[in-house]
């Protein structure tokens, strides 16, 4: 398995990605004047590790040298493409009945929005990896 980062690097990259993506929603929920219960706190504590695990499952298989060769000239954008495709595929699989009832224009808008959200997820994944490399962690084993 050539080109894969070490496990500690991947775990930290996934956790940083999850925390960056969840900082705003969790900050709005807990910083607002909402009533907070114990279950809300438990959910807030379980959400970042869960998103980190999902992030690692989605992006790690495409981190090897084979992915750079497979994407060819688009290798620099592989995280954007993988994230966009994952969210778009997830939306299509989980909401296929609702999407089928809508018109073509609505379907295109919704799938494009899902792709853009996933591409942003990929950008945050790459940014987290870059931050770890700048802090001195090696991503090449």
OpenMM code with the backbone's topology and positions (N, CA, C; nanometers):
from openmm import Vec3, app, unit

residues = "UNK UNK UNK UNK UNK UNK UNK UNK UNK UNK UNK UNK UNK UNK UNK UNK UNK UNK UNK UNK UNK UNK UNK UNK UNK UNK UNK UNK UNK UNK UNK UNK UNK UNK UNK UNK UNK UNK UNK UNK UNK UNK UNK UNK UNK UNK UNK UNK UNK UNK UNK UNK UNK UNK UNK UNK UNK UNK UNK UNK UNK UNK UNK UNK UNK UNK UNK UNK UNK UNK UNK UNK UNK UNK UNK UNK UNK UNK UNK UNK UNK UNK UNK UNK UNK UNK UNK UNK UNK UNK UNK UNK UNK UNK UNK UNK UNK UNK UNK UNK UNK UNK UNK UNK UNK UNK UNK UNK UNK UNK UNK UNK UNK UNK UNK UNK UNK UNK UNK UNK UNK UNK UNK UNK UNK UNK UNK UNK UNK UNK UNK UNK UNK UNK UNK UNK UNK UNK UNK UNK UNK".split()
positions = [
    Vec3(0.0848, -0.1176, 0.0000),
    Vec3(0.0000, 0.0000, 0.0000),
    Vec3(0.0893, 0.1238, 0.0000),
    Vec3(0.1189, 0.1699, -0.1175),
    Vec3(0.2086, 0.2829, -0.1333),
    Vec3(0.1305, 0.4140, -0.1292),
    Vec3(0.1879, 0.5115, -0.0616),
    Vec3(0.1313, 0.6444, -0.0615),
    Vec3(0.0243, 0.6704, 0.0423),
    Vec3(-0.0062, 0.5712, 0.1254),
    Vec3(-0.1086, 0.5925, 0.2282),
    Vec3(-0.0441, 0.6557, 0.3514),
    Vec3(-0.1119, 0.7513, 0.4141),
    Vec3(-0.0565, 0.8118, 0.5353),
    Vec3(-0.0646, 0.7160, 0.6540),
    Vec3(0.0174, 0.7409, 0.7573),
    Vec3(0.0117, 0.6545, 0.8758),
    Vec3(-0.1205, 0.6715, 0.9504),
    Vec3(-0.1582, 0.5719, 1.0296),
    Vec3(-0.2886, 0.5773, 1.0989),
    Vec3(-0.3068, 0.6986, 1.1903),
    Vec3(-0.2024, 0.7386, 1.2624),
    Vec3(-0.2166, 0.8549, 1.3526),
    Vec3(-0.2467, 0.9818, 1.2727),
    Vec3(-0.1815, 0.9955, 1.1588),
    Vec3(-0.2051, 1.1118, 1.0729),
    Vec3(-0.3493, 1.1121, 1.0223),
    Vec3(-0.3970, 0.9954, 0.9811),
    Vec3(-0.5337, 0.9844, 0.9284),
    Vec3(-0.6366, 1.0155, 1.0362),
    Vec3(-0.6154, 0.9627, 1.1566),
    Vec3(-0.7095, 0.9892, 1.2663),
    Vec3(-0.7146, 1.1380, 1.3003),
    Vec3(-0.5982, 1.2011, 1.3090),
    Vec3(-0.5959, 1.3447, 1.3382),
    Vec3(-0.6576, 1.4253, 1.2238),
    Vec3(-0.6300, 1.3861, 1.1014),
    Vec3(-0.6871, 1.4569, 0.9873),
    Vec3(-0.8386, 1.4436, 0.9855),
    Vec3(-0.8893, 1.3253, 1.0143),
    Vec3(-1.0339, 1.3062, 1.0198),
    Vec3(-1.0976, 1.3844, 1.1329),
    Vec3(-1.0327, 1.3874, 1.2493),
    Vec3(-1.0876, 1.4611, 1.3631),
    Vec3(-1.0860, 1.6120, 1.3383),
    Vec3(-0.9778, 1.6628, 1.2802),
    Vec3(-0.9723, 1.8061, 1.2480),
    Vec3(-1.0801, 1.8412, 1.1461),
    Vec3(-1.0973, 1.7558, 1.0465),
    Vec3(-1.2015, 1.7803, 0.9461),
    Vec3(-1.3390, 1.7849, 1.0118),
    Vec3(-1.3668, 1.6891, 1.0974),
    Vec3(-1.4976, 1.6849, 1.1637),
    Vec3(-1.5191, 1.8078, 1.2507),
    Vec3(-1.4175, 1.8473, 1.3261),
    Vec3(-1.4326, 1.9631, 1.4143),
    Vec3(-1.4513, 2.0920, 1.3346),
    Vec3(-1.3793, 2.1057, 1.2234),
    Vec3(-1.3965, 2.2254, 1.1409),
    Vec3(-1.5357, 2.2310, 1.0779),
    Vec3(-1.5854, 2.1164, 1.0346),
    Vec3(-1.7181, 2.1141, 0.9724),
    Vec3(-1.8299, 2.1341, 1.0748),
    Vec3(-1.8087, 2.0892, 1.1979),
    Vec3(-1.9146, 2.0959, 1.2981),
    Vec3(-1.9054, 2.2170, 1.3906),
    Vec3(-1.7990, 2.2954, 1.3805),
    Vec3(-1.7816, 2.4085, 1.4721),
    Vec3(-1.8966, 2.5073, 1.4612),
    Vec3(-1.9325, 2.5439, 1.3403),
    Vec3(-2.0392, 2.6425, 1.3233),
    Vec3(-2.1758, 2.5897, 1.3665),
    Vec3(-2.2199, 2.4712, 1.3206),
    Vec3(-2.3519, 2.4240, 1.3651),
    Vec3(-2.3618, 2.4003, 1.5157),
    Vec3(-2.2568, 2.3415, 1.5742),
    Vec3(-2.2614, 2.3182, 1.7179),
    Vec3(-2.2510, 2.4493, 1.7950),
    Vec3(-2.1739, 2.5429, 1.7439),
    Vec3(-2.1651, 2.6740, 1.8079),
    Vec3(-2.2969, 2.7481, 1.8046),
    Vec3(-2.3680, 2.7374, 1.6941),
    Vec3(-2.4985, 2.8022, 1.6842),
    Vec3(-2.5996, 2.7353, 1.7782),
    Vec3(-2.5948, 2.6035, 1.7864),
    Vec3(-2.6909, 2.5326, 1.8712),
    Vec3(-2.6668, 2.5611, 2.0190),
    Vec3(-2.5404, 2.5591, 2.0601),
    Vec3(-2.5118, 2.5774, 2.2022),
    Vec3(-2.4895, 2.7237, 2.2395),
    Vec3(-2.4568, 2.8067, 2.1427),
    Vec3(-2.4373, 2.9483, 2.1716),
    Vec3(-2.5672, 3.0267, 2.1695),
    Vec3(-2.6688, 2.9715, 2.1067),
    Vec3(-2.7987, 3.0375, 2.1008),
    Vec3(-2.8736, 3.0209, 2.2315),
    Vec3(-2.9920, 3.0700, 2.2332),
    Vec3(-3.0729, 3.0630, 2.3557),
    Vec3(-3.1650, 2.9416, 2.3533),
    Vec3(-3.1091, 2.8278, 2.3168),
    Vec3(-3.1868, 2.7054, 2.3147),
    Vec3(-3.1760, 2.6340, 2.4492),
    Vec3(-3.2749, 2.5592, 2.4801),
    Vec3(-3.2716, 2.4787, 2.6026),
    Vec3(-3.1844, 2.3555, 2.5752),
    Vec3(-3.0836, 2.3333, 2.6582),
    Vec3(-2.9889, 2.2240, 2.6382),
    Vec3(-3.0127, 2.1182, 2.7449),
    Vec3(-3.0334, 1.9960, 2.6995),
    Vec3(-3.0542, 1.8833, 2.7903),
    Vec3(-2.9329, 1.7920, 2.7857),
    Vec3(-2.9318, 1.6914, 2.8717),
    Vec3(-2.8205, 1.5969, 2.8782),
    Vec3(-2.8069, 1.5215, 2.7459),
    Vec3(-2.9187, 1.4851, 2.6848),
    Vec3(-2.9125, 1.4135, 2.5572),
    Vec3(-2.8526, 1.5010, 2.4470),
    Vec3(-2.8761, 1.6316, 2.4523),
    Vec3(-2.8158, 1.7221, 2.3547),
    Vec3(-2.6637, 1.7238, 2.3684),
    Vec3(-2.6172, 1.7267, 2.4906),
    Vec3(-2.4730, 1.7254, 2.5156),
    Vec3(-2.4132, 1.5919, 2.4707),
    Vec3(-2.4823, 1.4824, 2.4984),
    Vec3(-2.4349, 1.3510, 2.4551),
    Vec3(-2.4272, 1.3434, 2.3029),
    Vec3(-2.5287, 1.3943, 2.2362),
    Vec3(-2.5271, 1.3968, 2.0901),
    Vec3(-2.4140, 1.4835, 2.0377),
    Vec3(-2.3914, 1.5967, 2.1008),
    Vec3(-2.2829, 1.6855, 2.0585),
    Vec3(-2.1461, 1.6214, 2.0797),
    Vec3(-2.1339, 1.5374, 2.1818),
    Vec3(-2.0066, 1.4693, 2.2054),
    Vec3(-1.9847, 1.3517, 2.1106),
    Vec3(-2.0931, 1.2896, 2.0655),
    Vec3(-2.0806, 1.1742, 1.9748),
    Vec3(-2.0701, 1.2131, 1.8282),
    Vec3(-2.1143, 1.3307, 1.7928),
    Vec3(-2.1166, 1.3709, 1.6527),
    Vec3(-1.9773, 1.3872, 1.5906),
    Vec3(-1.8817, 1.4588, 1.6522),
    Vec3(-1.7499, 1.4729, 1.5884),
    Vec3(-1.6767, 1.3410, 1.5635),
    Vec3(-1.6708, 1.2469, 1.6610),
    Vec3(-1.6031, 1.1213, 1.6290),
    Vec3(-1.6733, 1.0419, 1.5183),
    Vec3(-1.8060, 1.0495, 1.5151),
    Vec3(-1.8797, 0.9787, 1.4103),
    Vec3(-1.8500, 1.0381, 1.2730),
    Vec3(-1.8515, 1.1704, 1.2638),
    Vec3(-1.8188, 1.2351, 1.1361),
    Vec3(-1.6736, 1.2096, 1.0981),
    Vec3(-1.5839, 1.2048, 1.1963),
    Vec3(-1.4437, 1.1743, 1.1683),
    Vec3(-1.4305, 1.0335, 1.1097),
    Vec3(-1.5028, 0.9377, 1.1653),
    Vec3(-1.4983, 0.8004, 1.1144),
    Vec3(-1.5535, 0.7925, 0.9723),
    Vec3(-1.6653, 0.8587, 0.9481),
    Vec3(-1.7231, 0.8600, 0.8127),
    Vec3(-1.6277, 0.9270, 0.7152),
    Vec3(-1.5636, 1.0348, 0.7575),
    Vec3(-1.4675, 1.1047, 0.6725),
    Vec3(-1.3519, 1.0141, 0.6347),
    Vec3(-1.2997, 0.9416, 0.7324),
    Vec3(-1.1885, 0.8503, 0.7053),
    Vec3(-1.2325, 0.7392, 0.6108),
    Vec3(-1.3509, 0.6856, 0.6316),
    Vec3(-1.4008, 0.5784, 0.5444),
    Vec3(-1.4187, 0.6272, 0.4010),
    Vec3(-1.4607, 0.7509, 0.3840),
    Vec3(-1.4842, 0.8034, 0.2497),
    Vec3(-1.3533, 0.8385, 0.1799),
    Vec3(-1.2627, 0.9074, 0.2483),
    Vec3(-1.1458, 0.9636, 0.1805),
    Vec3(-1.0223, 0.8750, 0.1816),
    Vec3(-1.0018, 0.7929, 0.2838),
    Vec3(-0.8781, 0.7154, 0.2936),
    Vec3(-0.8544, 0.6208, 0.1762),
    Vec3(-0.9552, 0.5509, 0.1234),
    Vec3(-0.9252, 0.4619, 0.0109),
    Vec3(-0.8686, 0.5335, -0.1124),
    Vec3(-0.8881, 0.6634, -0.1217),
    Vec3(-0.8417, 0.7380, -0.2385),
    Vec3(-0.7154, 0.8185, -0.2099),
    Vec3(-0.6408, 0.7811, -0.1061),
    Vec3(-0.5187, 0.8527, -0.0703),
    Vec3(-0.3933, 0.7866, -0.1256),
    Vec3(-0.4020, 0.6679, -0.1805),
    Vec3(-0.2835, 0.5971, -0.2274),
    Vec3(-0.2301, 0.6518, -0.3586),
    Vec3(-0.1116, 0.6020, -0.3953),
    Vec3(-0.0512, 0.6440, -0.5219),
    Vec3(-0.1355, 0.6017, -0.6413),
    Vec3(-0.2091, 0.4912, -0.6264),
    Vec3(-0.2925, 0.4456, -0.7369),
    Vec3(-0.3978, 0.5502, -0.7723),
    Vec3(-0.4483, 0.6209, -0.6707),
    Vec3(-0.5514, 0.7218, -0.6961),
    Vec3(-0.4948, 0.8375, -0.7765),
    Vec3(-0.3699, 0.8754, -0.7489),
    Vec3(-0.3080, 0.9831, -0.8262),
    Vec3(-0.2939, 0.9431, -0.9728),
    Vec3(-0.2579, 0.8181, -0.9963),
    Vec3(-0.2472, 0.7720, -1.1353),
    Vec3(-0.3853, 0.7574, -1.1995),
    Vec3(-0.4834, 0.7124, -1.1222),
    Vec3(-0.6177, 0.6914, -1.1772),
    Vec3(-0.6851, 0.8241, -1.2130),
    Vec3(-0.6662, 0.9251, -1.1313),
    Vec3(-0.7285, 1.0544, -1.1598),
    Vec3(-0.6531, 1.1322, -1.2664),
    Vec3(-0.5304, 1.0930, -1.2933),
    Vec3(-0.4524, 1.1558, -1.3997),
    Vec3(-0.4368, 1.3056, -1.3792),
    Vec3(-0.4742, 1.3859, -1.4798),
    Vec3(-0.4566, 1.5304, -1.4667),
    Vec3(-0.5476, 1.5940, -1.3604),
    Vec3(-0.6476, 1.5227, -1.3159),
    Vec3(-0.7370, 1.5751, -1.2119),
    Vec3(-0.6947, 1.5324, -1.0718),
    Vec3(-0.5711, 1.4812, -1.0578),
    Vec3(-0.5252, 1.4299, -0.9284),
    Vec3(-0.5265, 1.5377, -0.8205),
    Vec3(-0.5035, 1.6621, -0.8586),
    Vec3(-0.5046, 1.7696, -0.7588),
    Vec3(-0.6444, 1.7925, -0.7013),
    Vec3(-0.7461, 1.7506, -0.7754),
    Vec3(-0.8842, 1.7723, -0.7330),
    Vec3(-0.9503, 1.6444, -0.6818),
    Vec3(-0.8718, 1.5407, -0.6539),
    Vec3(-0.9338, 1.4124, -0.6203),
    Vec3(-1.0174, 1.4191, -0.4931),
    Vec3(-0.9768, 1.4949, -0.3922),
    Vec3(-1.0565, 1.5029, -0.2689),
    Vec3(-1.1894, 1.5736, -0.2944),
    Vec3(-1.1888, 1.6755, -0.3798),
    Vec3(-1.3131, 1.7446, -0.4133),
    Vec3(-1.4075, 1.6507, -0.4875),
    Vec3(-1.3527, 1.5756, -0.5825),
    Vec3(-1.4354, 1.4843, -0.6616),
    Vec3(-1.4891, 1.3694, -0.5766),
    Vec3(-1.4052, 1.3158, -0.4879),
    Vec3(-1.4481, 1.2047, -0.4025),
    Vec3(-1.5550, 1.2518, -0.3042),
    Vec3(-1.5325, 1.3656, -0.2392),
    Vec3(-1.6312, 1.4183, -0.1447),
    Vec3(-1.7626, 1.4523, -0.2124),
    Vec3(-1.7541, 1.5180, -0.3286),
    Vec3(-1.8759, 1.5517, -0.4021),
    Vec3(-1.9519, 1.4294, -0.4476),
    Vec3(-1.8793, 1.3308, -0.4981),
    Vec3(-1.9452, 1.2085, -0.5434),
    Vec3(-2.0067, 1.1318, -0.4275),
    Vec3(-1.9392, 1.1307, -0.3115),
    Vec3(-1.9923, 1.0578, -0.1959),
    Vec3(-2.1224, 1.1203, -0.1463),
    Vec3(-2.1261, 1.2524, -0.1327),
    Vec3(-2.2477, 1.3170, -0.0828),
    Vec3(-2.3592, 1.3076, -0.1862),
    Vec3(-2.3251, 1.3252, -0.3140),
    Vec3(-2.4264, 1.3165, -0.4189),
    Vec3(-2.4833, 1.1746, -0.4280),
    Vec3(-2.3980, 1.0750, -0.4196),
    Vec3(-2.4443, 0.9365, -0.4227),
    Vec3(-2.5282, 0.9054, -0.2988),
    Vec3(-2.4841, 0.9537, -0.1823),
    Vec3(-2.5623, 0.9333, -0.0603),
    Vec3(-2.6996, 0.9961, -0.0696),
    Vec3(-2.7067, 1.1150, -0.1273),
    Vec3(-2.8369, 1.1807, -0.1431),
    Vec3(-2.9240, 1.1043, -0.2425),
    Vec3(-2.8644, 1.0595, -0.3520),
    Vec3(-2.9422, 0.9869, -0.4524),
    Vec3(-2.9941, 0.8544, -0.3977),
    Vec3(-2.9139, 0.7861, -0.3161),
    Vec3(-2.9549, 0.6566, -0.2623),
    Vec3(-3.0622, 0.6727, -0.1544),
    Vec3(-3.0434, 0.7705, -0.0658),
    Vec3(-3.1367, 0.7836, 0.0456),
    Vec3(-3.2649, 0.8571, 0.0097),
    Vec3(-3.2636, 0.9381, -0.0941),
    Vec3(-3.3818, 1.0180, -0.1277),
    Vec3(-3.4283, 0.9955, -0.2705),
    Vec3(-3.4081, 0.8767, -0.3247),
    Vec3(-3.4388, 0.8532, -0.4652),
    Vec3(-3.5873, 0.8663, -0.4954),
    Vec3(-3.6731, 0.8277, -0.4018),
    Vec3(-3.8168, 0.8400, -0.4286),
    Vec3(-3.8590, 0.9860, -0.4356),
    Vec3(-3.8111, 1.0672, -0.3414),
    Vec3(-3.8458, 1.2092, -0.3418),
    Vec3(-3.7855, 1.2798, -0.4631),
    Vec3(-3.6659, 1.2402, -0.5022),
    Vec3(-3.6033, 1.3023, -0.6187),
    Vec3(-3.6748, 1.2647, -0.7477),
    Vec3(-3.7283, 1.1428, -0.7533),
    Vec3(-3.7974, 1.0983, -0.8746),
    Vec3(-3.9276, 1.1748, -0.8971),
    Vec3(-3.9915, 1.2207, -0.7900),
    Vec3(-4.1174, 1.2935, -0.8028),
    Vec3(-4.0984, 1.4383, -0.8467),
    Vec3(-3.9808, 1.4898, -0.8291),
    Vec3(-3.9554, 1.6299, -0.8641),
    Vec3(-3.9213, 1.6407, -1.0122),
    Vec3(-3.9269, 1.7595, -1.0621),
    Vec3(-3.8920, 1.7817, -1.2020),
    Vec3(-3.7420, 1.7731, -1.2246),
    Vec3(-3.7042, 1.7743, -1.3495),
    Vec3(-3.5634, 1.7616, -1.3858),
    Vec3(-3.4814, 1.8790, -1.3331),
    Vec3(-3.5364, 1.9988, -1.3398),
    Vec3(-3.4641, 2.1161, -1.2938),
    Vec3(-3.4363, 2.1074, -1.1441),
    Vec3(-3.5347, 2.0703, -1.0666),
    Vec3(-3.5164, 2.0561, -0.9227),
    Vec3(-3.4157, 1.9462, -0.8914),
    Vec3(-3.4210, 1.8372, -0.9654),
    Vec3(-3.3279, 1.7269, -0.9454),
    Vec3(-3.1844, 1.7729, -0.9698),
    Vec3(-3.1633, 1.8470, -1.0773),
    Vec3(-3.0285, 1.8945, -1.1102),
    Vec3(-2.9784, 1.9901, -1.0027),
    Vec3(-3.0630, 2.0820, -0.9587),
    Vec3(-3.0215, 2.1770, -0.8553),
    Vec3(-2.9847, 2.1059, -0.7254),
    Vec3(-3.0648, 2.0098, -0.6861),
    Vec3(-3.0391, 1.9393, -0.5602),
    Vec3(-2.9118, 1.8551, -0.5678),
    Vec3(-2.8913, 1.7857, -0.6780),
    Vec3(-2.7704, 1.7042, -0.6913),
    Vec3(-2.6459, 1.7918, -0.7037),
    Vec3(-2.6559, 1.9057, -0.7702),
    Vec3(-2.5422, 1.9977, -0.7787),
    Vec3(-2.5090, 2.0562, -0.6422),
    Vec3(-2.6121, 2.0907, -0.5653),
    Vec3(-2.5881, 2.1415, -0.4298),
    Vec3(-2.5225, 2.0347, -0.3438),
    Vec3(-2.5669, 1.9108, -0.3563),
    Vec3(-2.5057, 1.8020, -0.2801),
    Vec3(-2.3600, 1.7837, -0.3211),
    Vec3(-2.3316, 1.7939, -0.4506),
    Vec3(-2.1934, 1.7814, -0.4977),
    Vec3(-2.1065, 1.8932, -0.4405),
    Vec3(-2.1582, 2.0154, -0.4376),
    Vec3(-2.0799, 2.1278, -0.3850),
    Vec3(-2.0535, 2.1123, -0.2352),
    Vec3(-2.1515, 2.0635, -0.1615),
    Vec3(-2.1305, 2.0391, -0.0178),
    Vec3(-2.0222, 1.9334, 0.0013),
    Vec3(-2.0270, 1.8275, -0.0784),
    Vec3(-1.9240, 1.7240, -0.0703),
    Vec3(-1.7874, 1.7741, -0.1130),
    Vec3(-1.7838, 1.8617, -0.2135),
    Vec3(-1.6563, 1.9191, -0.2559),
    Vec3(-1.5967, 2.0050, -0.1442),
    Vec3(-1.6819, 2.0782, -0.0729),
    Vec3(-1.6337, 2.1559, 0.0416),
    Vec3(-1.5780, 2.0635, 0.1493),
    Vec3(-1.6438, 1.9507, 0.1711),
    Vec3(-1.5953, 1.8487, 0.2644),
    Vec3(-1.4556, 1.8027, 0.2228),
    Vec3(-1.4355, 1.7812, 0.0931),
    Vec3(-1.3039, 1.7421, 0.0425),
    Vec3(-1.1992, 1.8504, 0.0626),
    Vec3(-1.2380, 1.9761, 0.0445),
    Vec3(-1.1450, 2.0867, 0.0668),
    Vec3(-1.1015, 2.0917, 0.2127),
    Vec3(-1.1955, 2.0712, 0.3039),
    Vec3(-1.1614, 2.0725, 0.4466),
    Vec3(-1.0697, 1.9546, 0.4793),
    Vec3(-1.0918, 1.8378, 0.4173),
    Vec3(-1.0045, 1.7218, 0.4373),
    Vec3(-0.8618, 1.7546, 0.3926),
    Vec3(-0.8475, 1.8161, 0.2767),
    Vec3(-0.7146, 1.8520, 0.2258),
    Vec3(-0.6511, 1.9583, 0.3154),
    Vec3(-0.7306, 2.0562, 0.3580),
    Vec3(-0.6793, 2.1609, 0.4459),
    Vec3(-0.6285, 2.1023, 0.5776),
    Vec3(-0.7018, 2.0079, 0.6340),
    Vec3(-0.6588, 1.9453, 0.7594),
    Vec3(-0.5266, 1.8708, 0.7389),
    Vec3(-0.5120, 1.8021, 0.6271),
    Vec3(-0.3863, 1.7337, 0.5976),
    Vec3(-0.2713, 1.8310, 0.5801),
    Vec3(-0.2988, 1.9427, 0.5145),
    Vec3(-0.1964, 2.0443, 0.4953),
    Vec3(-0.1532, 2.1038, 0.6291),
    Vec3(-0.2503, 2.1319, 0.7164),
    Vec3(-0.2181, 2.1875, 0.8489),
    Vec3(-0.1300, 2.0900, 0.9267),
    Vec3(-0.1633, 1.9626, 0.9230),
    Vec3(-0.0811, 1.8638, 0.9947),
    Vec3(0.0587, 1.8558, 0.9359),
    Vec3(0.0718, 1.8654, 0.8055),
    Vec3(0.2054, 1.8632, 0.7447),
    Vec3(0.2842, 1.9875, 0.7828),
    Vec3(0.2180, 2.1018, 0.7887),
    Vec3(0.2875, 2.2248, 0.8278),
    Vec3(0.3284, 2.2213, 0.9746),
    Vec3(0.2572, 2.1461, 1.0553),
    Vec3(0.2940, 2.1321, 1.1959),
    Vec3(0.4048, 2.0285, 1.2167),
    Vec3(0.4467, 1.9626, 1.1101),
    Vec3(0.5588, 1.8711, 1.1188),
    Vec3(0.5246, 1.7241, 1.1146),
    Vec3(0.3975, 1.6895, 1.1009),
    Vec3(0.3628, 1.5482, 1.0890),
    Vec3(0.3838, 1.5054, 0.9441),
    Vec3(0.4429, 1.3926, 0.9246),
    Vec3(0.4669, 1.3415, 0.7903),
    Vec3(0.3478, 1.2593, 0.7462),
    Vec3(0.3048, 1.2803, 0.6216),
    Vec3(0.1940, 1.1992, 0.5703),
    Vec3(0.2457, 1.0823, 0.4880),
    Vec3(0.3756, 1.0669, 0.4764),
    Vec3(0.4341, 0.9594, 0.3947),
    Vec3(0.4959, 0.8502, 0.4796),
    Vec3(0.4463, 0.8263, 0.5971),
    Vec3(0.5015, 0.7204, 0.6798),
    Vec3(0.6275, 0.7633, 0.7376),
] * unit.nanometer
topology = app.Topology()
chain = topology.addChain("A")
for resn in residues:
    res = topology.addResidue(resn, chain)
    for name in ("N", "CA", "C"):
        topology.addAtom(name, app.Element.getBySymbol(name[0]), res)
